[in-house]
Amino acid sequence: MSTELDPIPTEAPANTAAPANTGAPNPETPNTGAPNPASPTDASAGTSPAPSSGGPPADPSAPGQAAGQPGHAGLKKKNINGVVLVATMGALAFGFDTGVISGAIPFLKLPTADGGLALSPNMVGWVTSSLVLGAAFGGILSGGLADRNGRKKTLLVLAALFIIGALGTSLAPTAAVMVIFRFILGLAVGGASATVPVFIGELAPTHIRGTLVARNELTIVTGQLLAYTTNAVIANVFPGHPHAWRFMLVLCTLPALALFFGTFHLTESPRWLVSKGRRDDAEKVLWQLRHDDDVSEELNALEKHVQWTRREASTSFFDDLRVPWMRRITLIGIALAFLSQMTGVNSVMYYAPMILIDTGLGTNAALVATIGNGVVAVCSVAFGSIVLLPRFRRRPMLLIGQIGVTCALALMGAMFTVIAPGPTRAYLVLAFMMLFLFFMQGFVAVIFWLMLAEIFPLRIRGKAMGLAVFANWMANFLVASLFPPLEAALGGNLFFIFAAINFATIFFYLKFIPETKGRSLEQLEEDLAMHRALPESP
């Protein structure tokens, strides 16, 4: 099977409207869920197509539809960057909540008389991974909620869960209570990881979609850096304080509150509004978010696409998966999500202080050194999303990152094998951790979340994204729960196992991952349906 891709435009169109039809399927081809010859992405028509079984199309010339008509009375233009900033508060909470536990663990292991919860090694794994397990279910549940009630309302629910979980963990009297509230917090983290990138991708104009969606990952690692920094500050400002870990965990409420109050000022996704027959509301949102006052072309393209999905729609999500191309792209998305966690990235993000302590550093020194990981992660995501993403295609970036991750993991394992414990080993391991994070966060993570926001068809996007995020967090759960006992048994040799897994992943990406750059979501869906964006099938 060839891994060559069909030619695609290397530059995204400047016009924010959906691009013209890129081709039509053979009329003699049986219906497999692909678009019919009247392409849903053909934005050249001035009016909507004939009514379908999904409902009659709206008349774009109706009063209040065109710019300047009374339908825009009282509305103001909104800066897309401001809207994205509010949405990414969910990503900030995600990052802070996943990063903060790394600094709290050394204090949670202390006896109860010293203010800790006397966590055993097994309980350390449970406290850490309970959030991850909750995130797996939060991701899959939020997909249906987002499809049914909208992206905006889903973010509001997630913000409330973030607040409840953060307060509960900071006040937990026992390890069992800590696990329960970490699970609740995980529901919010998983929901945010599924909802935020999809929401941003549906709001964004085609030509800047990649850059805007990549801010999700940038905000996640920024949240982790903030968590590492506040952990180190609290540990050094309040040395020996019996409740230092409670101070660390209660700070998780701050990004959650920012998301909760900011959500009231968000718009809803125009694509979701059109899918629910709310054309007028979708037109108003597009008018607010686009520089041009005339958004009729983009709106018509959205509506025609939704009408096509309604004509082709099955009775259930699982019926949709019987369509070969939908099943294939859903499975590819799930595998991409799972394998991105099998890099072992969260063994570094959750357990970096523990790993560095094992190399010979003291607790406070390890907490301070972990800030370096956070700085590298933030700088790498910024470099990947701002410098690389606008210039290069998604697929080569993913492959370069995967190769770099594999090499860095092998080098980390080698340091444990050939260097004796002490400062030299500690700083070399830290250096290769940073190299690992450069490739992981600057290449793999940027592309992974962006592709998941792009590849799934509209009619199953929420549920398919939920399944992919479930797979992502279940892989995360495996890493988070198994790393402590495996590291105790195997030491640094564990990183060789991660390197082997990631070496095999390179070949999966070569064979199956599509290219998505330069297409509107509607055009990309058509191309995937017609196998124009996937590596050649056997």
C-alpha positions in Angstrom: 0.0 0.0 0.0 1.4 3.4 -1.0 1.8 6.1 1.5 1.9 8.9 -1.1 -0.8 11.5 -0.7 -2.8 13.2 -3.4 -1.7 16.7 -4.2 -3.2 19.4 -2.0 -2.9 23.1 -1.8 0.0 24.2 0.3 -1.5 27.6 1.0 -4.8 28.1 2.7 -7.2 30.4 0.9 -7.4 33.9 2.2 -11.2 33.9 1.8 -12.8 32.6 4.9 -15.7 31.1 2.9 -15.6 27.4 2.1 -13.6 26.7 -1.1 -15.1 25.5 -4.3 -15.8 21.9 -5.1 -12.6 19.9 -5.5 -14.1 17.2 -7.6 -17.1 15.0 -7.9 -17.5 11.2 -7.4 -18.3 8.8 -10.2 -22.1 8.9 -10.6 -21.9 5.1 -11.1 -20.3 4.6 -7.7 -22.6 3.0 -5.1 -23.7 5.1 -2.2 -21.1 4.6 0.6 -21.8 7.7 2.6 -19.7 9.9 0.3 -21.0 13.2 -1.1 -23.2 13.1 -4.2 -22.0 15.0 -7.3 -23.7 18.2 -6.0 -20.8 18.8 -3.6 -21.7 20.2 -0.2 -18.6 22.3 -0.4 -19.6 24.1 -3.6 -20.1 27.6 -2.4 -20.7 29.1 -5.8 -24.4 28.8 -5.7 -26.2 31.9 -4.6 -29.1 30.1 -3.0 -29.5 26.9 -0.9 -30.3 23.6 -2.6 -33.7 22.1 -2.9 -35.3 20.9 0.3 -34.1 17.5 1.6 -35.4 15.0 4.1 -33.4 16.9 6.7 -35.7 19.9 6.4 -36.2 22.8 4.1 -33.3 25.2 3.5 -33.5 28.8 4.6 -33.8 31.5 2.1 -30.6 33.6 2.2 -32.4 36.6 0.9 -34.9 36.6 3.8 -35.2 39.8 5.9 -32.5 40.1 8.5 -30.1 37.7 6.8 -27.8 40.0 4.9 -25.3 42.3 6.6 -26.8 45.5 7.7 -30.3 44.2 7.9 -32.3 44.5 11.1 -31.3 41.0 12.1 -27.9 42.5 13.2 -29.5 45.2 15.3 -27.7 45.4 18.7 -24.9 43.0 17.6 -21.3 43.9 17.8 -18.3 42.4 16.0 -16.3 40.0 18.2 -12.6 39.4 18.0 -12.1 35.7 17.3 -8.9 35.8 19.4 -10.9 36.9 22.4 -13.5 34.1 21.9 -10.7 31.5 21.6 -9.0 32.9 24.7 -12.2 32.3 26.8 -12.7 28.8 25.3 -9.1 27.9 26.1 -9.6 28.5 29.8 -10.9 25.0 29.7 -7.5 23.9 28.4 -5.8 26.0 31.1 -7.8 24.2 33.8 -6.9 20.9 32.1 -3.2 21.7 32.2 -3.2 23.0 35.7 -5.1 20.1 37.1 -2.9 17.5 35.4 0.3 19.3 36.3 -0.3 20.2 39.9 -0.4 16.6 41.2 3.4 16.2 40.5 4.3 18.7 43.2 1.6 17.5 45.6 2.6 13.8 45.6 5.7 14.2 47.9 3.6 15.9 50.5 0.6 13.5 50.2 3.0 10.6 50.9 3.8 12.1 54.4 2.2 10.6 57.5 -1.2 12.1 58.5 0.5 13.5 61.6 2.7 15.7 59.3 -0.3 16.8 57.3 -0.2 14.2 54.5 -2.5 11.4 53.6 0.1 8.6 54.2 -0.2 7.4 50.6 1.4 4.0 49.8 3.0 3.5 46.3 -0.2 1.9 45.1 -2.3 4.8 46.4 0.0 7.3 44.7 -0.9 5.5 41.4 -4.6 5.6 42.2 -4.7 9.3 43.3 -2.8 10.2 40.1 -4.7 8.0 37.7 -8.2 8.5 39.1 -8.3 11.9 37.3 -7.1 10.2 34.2 -9.8 7.5 34.4 -12.5 10.2 35.0 -11.1 12.0 32.0 -11.7 9.0 29.8 -15.3 8.9 30.7 -15.6 12.7 30.6 -14.3 12.7 27.0 -16.8 10.1 25.8 -19.8 11.6 27.7 -19.1 15.1 26.6 -19.3 14.2 23.0 -22.9 13.3 23.1 -23.7 16.3 25.4 -21.9 18.7 23.0 -23.8 17.3 20.0 -27.2 17.4 21.8 -27.0 20.7 23.8 -24.3 22.6 22.0 -20.6 23.4 22.7 -21.2 26.5 24.8 -23.6 24.8 27.3 -21.2 21.8 27.6 -18.3 24.2 28.5 -20.5 25.7 31.3 -21.2 22.2 32.7 -17.5 21.4 32.6 -16.6 24.6 34.4 -18.9 23.7 37.2 -17.3 20.2 37.5 -13.8 21.8 37.5 -14.8 24.0 40.5 -16.4 21.1 42.4 -13.4 18.8 41.8 -10.8 21.4 42.7 -12.5 22.3 46.0 -13.1 18.7 46.9 -9.5 17.6 46.3 -8.0 20.5 48.3 -10.3 19.8 51.3 -10.1 15.9 51.1 -9.6 14.4 54.6 -8.7 10.9 53.3 -7.1 9.3 50.3 -10.5 7.7 49.4 -12.2 11.1 49.3 -9.2 12.5 47.2 -9.7 9.7 44.7 -13.5 10.5 44.3 -13.0 14.2 43.7 -10.0 13.6 41.4 -12.3 11.4 39.4 -14.9 14.3 39.2 -12.1 16.6 38.2 -11.2 14.1 35.6 -14.7 14.2 34.1 -14.1 18.0 33.5 -10.6 17.5 32.2 -11.7 14.8 29.7 -14.7 16.9 28.6 -12.5 19.9 28.0 -10.0 17.9 26.0 -12.8 16.7 23.7 -14.9 19.9 23.5 -12.5 22.8 23.3 -10.5 21.9 20.2 -13.7 21.0 18.3 -15.4 24.2 19.4 -12.4 26.3 18.3 -12.1 24.4 15.0 -15.8 25.1 14.2 -15.5 28.8 15.0 -12.3 29.4 13.1 -12.0 30.6 9.5 -10.3 28.0 7.3 -7.0 29.9 6.7 -6.2 30.3 10.5 -7.9 27.2 11.8 -4.7 25.4 12.5 -3.1 28.3 14.4 -6.2 28.8 16.5 -6.8 25.2 17.4 -3.1 24.8 18.3 -3.6 27.4 21.0 -5.5 24.7 22.9 -2.3 22.7 23.3 -0.3 25.8 24.1 -2.7 26.7 26.8 -2.6 23.1 28.3 1.2 23.2 28.7 1.0 26.8 30.0 -1.4 25.5 32.7 1.1 22.8 33.5 3.9 25.3 33.7 1.9 27.5 36.1 1.2 24.4 38.2 4.9 23.5 38.4 5.8 27.1 39.2 3.2 27.5 42.0 4.2 24.1 43.4 7.8 25.1 43.7 6.9 28.5 45.2 4.6 27.0 47.8 7.2 24.3 48.7 10.0 26.8 49.2 8.0 29.7 50.8 6.2 27.3 53.2 8.9 24.6 53.9 7.5 21.8 56.1 4.0 23.3 56.2 1.6 20.4 56.9 -1.0 21.7 54.3 1.3 22.8 51.5 -0.4 20.3 49.1 -3.8 21.8 49.9 -2.6 25.3 48.9 -1.4 23.7 45.6 -4.6 22.0 44.8 -7.0 24.9 45.7 -5.3 27.1 43.1 -7.0 24.8 40.5 -10.2 26.8 41.1 -8.9 29.9 39.5 -8.9 28.8 35.8 -12.2 27.0 36.5 -13.8 30.2 37.6 -12.4 32.1 34.6 -14.0 29.5 32.3 -17.3 29.6 34.2 -17.8 33.3 34.0 -16.2 33.6 30.5 -18.6 31.1 29.0 -21.5 33.5 29.4 -19.8 35.7 26.8 -19.1 33.0 24.2 -20.9 32.5 21.0 -22.2 29.1 20.0 -20.6 27.1 17.2 -22.2 28.2 13.8 -21.8 24.7 12.5 -23.7 23.3 15.4 -26.4 26.0 15.0 -26.9 25.2 11.3 -27.1 21.4 12.2 -30.0 22.2 14.5 -31.8 24.3 11.9 -31.0 27.6 13.5 -29.8 29.4 10.4 -30.5 32.9 11.6 -28.5 32.4 14.8 -25.6 30.9 12.8 -25.6 33.8 10.4 -25.4 36.3 13.3 -22.5 34.4 14.9 -20.6 34.3 11.6 -21.3 38.0 11.1 -19.8 38.7 14.6 -16.7 36.6 14.1 -15.8 37.4 10.5 -14.2 40.7 9.2 -16.5 40.7 6.2 -20.1 41.8 6.6 -21.3 39.4 3.9 -21.1 35.9 5.3 -23.8 34.4 3.0 -21.3 32.4 0.9 -19.8 30.6 4.0 -23.3 30.2 5.5 -24.7 28.7 2.3 -21.7 26.2 2.2 -22.4 25.2 5.8 -26.1 24.8 5.2 -25.6 22.7 2.0 -23.2 20.5 3.9 -25.6 19.9 6.7 -28.4 19.2 4.3 -26.2 16.6 2.6 -25.4 15.0 6.0 -29.1 14.8 6.8 -29.9 13.1 3.5 -27.2 10.6 4.1 -27.7 10.3 7.9 -28.4 6.9 9.4 -30.5 6.3 12.5 -27.6 6.0 14.9 -23.9 6.6 15.4 -23.2 2.9 15.1 -25.1 2.8 11.8 -22.9 5.6 10.6 -19.9 3.6 11.4 -21.1 0.9 8.9 -20.1 3.4 6.2 -16.6 2.2 5.3 -14.9 5.6 5.1 -16.5 6.9 8.3 -15.5 3.7 10.1 -11.9 4.0 8.8 -11.4 7.6 9.7 -12.9 7.0 13.2 -10.6 4.1 13.9 -7.6 6.1 12.6 -8.6 9.0 15.0 -9.0 6.6 17.9 -5.6 5.0 17.2 -3.9 8.5 16.8 -5.4 9.5 20.2 -4.2 6.3 21.9 -0.7 6.2 20.5 -0.1 9.9 21.3 -0.3 8.9 25.0 1.9 5.8 24.5 4.8 8.2 23.9 4.9 8.2 27.7 4.5 12.0 27.9 2.6 11.9 31.1 5.1 9.7 32.8 7.3 12.8 32.5 4.5 15.4 33.2 3.1 13.5 36.3 6.2 11.9 37.7 9.2 14.1 36.7 9.9 15.1 40.3 9.8 11.4 41.4 12.1 10.4 38.5 14.6 13.2 39.3 14.5 12.3 43.0 15.5 8.7 42.0 18.5 10.2 40.1 19.8 11.8 43.3 18.2 15.3 43.5 16.4 16.4 46.7 12.7 17.0 46.8 12.7 20.8 46.5 15.5 20.7 43.9 13.4 18.3 41.8 10.4 20.5 42.0 12.4 23.5 40.8 14.0 21.5 38.0 10.5 20.4 36.9 9.8 24.0 36.0 12.4 23.6 33.3 10.2 20.9 31.7 7.3 23.2 31.8 9.2 26.1 30.2 10.4 23.8 27.4 6.9 22.4 26.8 5.4 25.9 26.5 8.2 27.2 24.2 8.0 24.1 22.1 4.2 24.4 21.6 4.6 28.1 20.8 7.4 27.2 18.3 5.4 24.4 16.7 2.1 26.3 16.5 3.4 29.8 15.5 6.5 29.0 13.5 6.1 25.5 12.0 2.4 25.0 11.6 1.7 27.8 9.2 4.7 26.7 7.0 4.5 22.9 6.9 2.0 20.2 6.4 0.5 18.3 9.3 1.7 14.8 8.4 5.5 15.5 8.1 5.4 17.4 11.3 3.8 14.4 13.1 6.4 12.0 11.7 9.3 14.2 12.6 8.0 14.6 16.1 7.5 10.8 16.5 11.0 10.1 15.4 12.4 12.6 17.8 10.4 11.3 20.7 11.6 7.7 20.0 15.3 8.8 20.0 14.9 10.9 23.2 13.3 8.0 25.1 16.1 5.7 24.1 18.7 8.2 25.3 16.9 8.6 28.6 17.0 4.9 29.1 20.7 4.8 28.2 21.5 7.4 30.9 20.0 5.1 33.6 22.0 2.3 32.2 25.5 3.7 31.7 25.7 6.6 34.2 26.0 6.1 38.0 23.4 7.7 40.3 24.3 11.3 41.1 24.2 14.9 39.8 25.6 13.9 36.4 22.9 11.3 35.8 20.2 13.7 37.1 21.1 16.6 34.8 21.6 14.3 31.7 18.2 12.7 32.3 16.6 16.2 32.7 18.3 17.3 29.5 16.9 14.3 27.5 13.5 14.9 29.2 13.6 18.4 27.7 14.6 17.0 24.3 11.7 14.6 24.5 9.3 17.4 25.4 10.6 19.5 22.5 9.6 16.9 20.0 6.4 15.8 21.8 4.9 19.2 22.5 6.3 21.1 19.5 5.4 18.5 16.9 3.2 15.5 18.0 0.9 17.3 20.5 0.3 20.3 18.3 -0.7 18.1 15.3 -2.5 15.4 17.3 -5.2 17.7 18.8 -5.5 19.7 15.6 -6.1 16.6 13.5 -8.7 15.2 15.9 -10.6 18.6 15.6 -10.4 18.3 11.8 -10.9 14.7 10.6 -14.2 13.6 11.9 -17.4 14.2 9.8 -19.9 16.7 11.1 -22.7 14.3 11.9 -20.6 12.1 14.1 -18.0 14.7 15.2 -18.9 15.0 18.8 -19.3 11.3 19.4 -16.3 10.3 17.4 -14.2 12.9 19.2 -15.5 11.5 22.5 -14.4 8.0 21.5 -10.9 9.3 20.5 -10.5 11.2 23.7 -11.7 8.1 25.7 -9.0 6.1 24.0 -6.4 8.9 24.7 -7.3 9.0 28.4 -7.4 5.2 28.8 -3.9 5.1 27.4 -3.0 7.9 29.8 -4.6 5.9 32.6 -2.4 2.8 31.8 0.7 4.9 31.8 -0.2 6.8 35.0 -1.2 3.8 37.0 1.5 1.4 35.8 4.5 3.7 35.7 5.3 3.7 39.4 5.4 -0.1 39.9 7.1 -0.6 36.6 9.7 2.1 37.3 10.3 0.5 40.7 10.9 -2.9 39.0 12.7 -1.9 35.8 14.3 1.4 36.6 15.4 3.4 33.6 14.9 0.3 31.3 11.3 1.3 31.2 12.1 4.1 28.8 13.5 1.5 26.3 10.0 -0.1 26.3 8.4 3.3 25.6 11.0 3.8 22.8 10.1 0.4 21.2 6.4 1.3 21.2 7.0 4.6 19.6 9.3 3.1 17.0 6.4 0.9 15.8 4.0 3.9 15.9 6.1 5.7 13.2 5.1 3.0 10.7 1.4 3.3 11.6 1.5 7.1 11.0 3.3 6.5 7.7 0.6 4.1 6.5 -2.7 5.7 7.8 -2.5 9.3 8.8 -4.1 11.7 6.3 -3.1 15.2 5.3 -5.6 17.9 6.4 -3.9 21.2 5.7 -5.5 23.8 3.4 -9.1 22.5 3.4 -12.3 23.7 5.0 -13.9 21.2 7.3 -16.6 20.6 4.7 -14.1 20.1 1.9 -12.0 17.9 4.1 -15.0 15.7 4.9 -15.7 15.3 1.1 -12.1 14.5 0.4 -12.0 11.9 3.1 -15.2 10.3 1.9 -13.7 10.1 -1.6 -10.3 8.9 -0.3 -8.6 12.0 -1.6 -6.9 12.9 1.7 -6.0 9.4 2.9 -3.0 7.3 1.9 -3.9 5.0 -0.9 -5.9 2.0 0.0 -4.8 -1.5 -0.9 
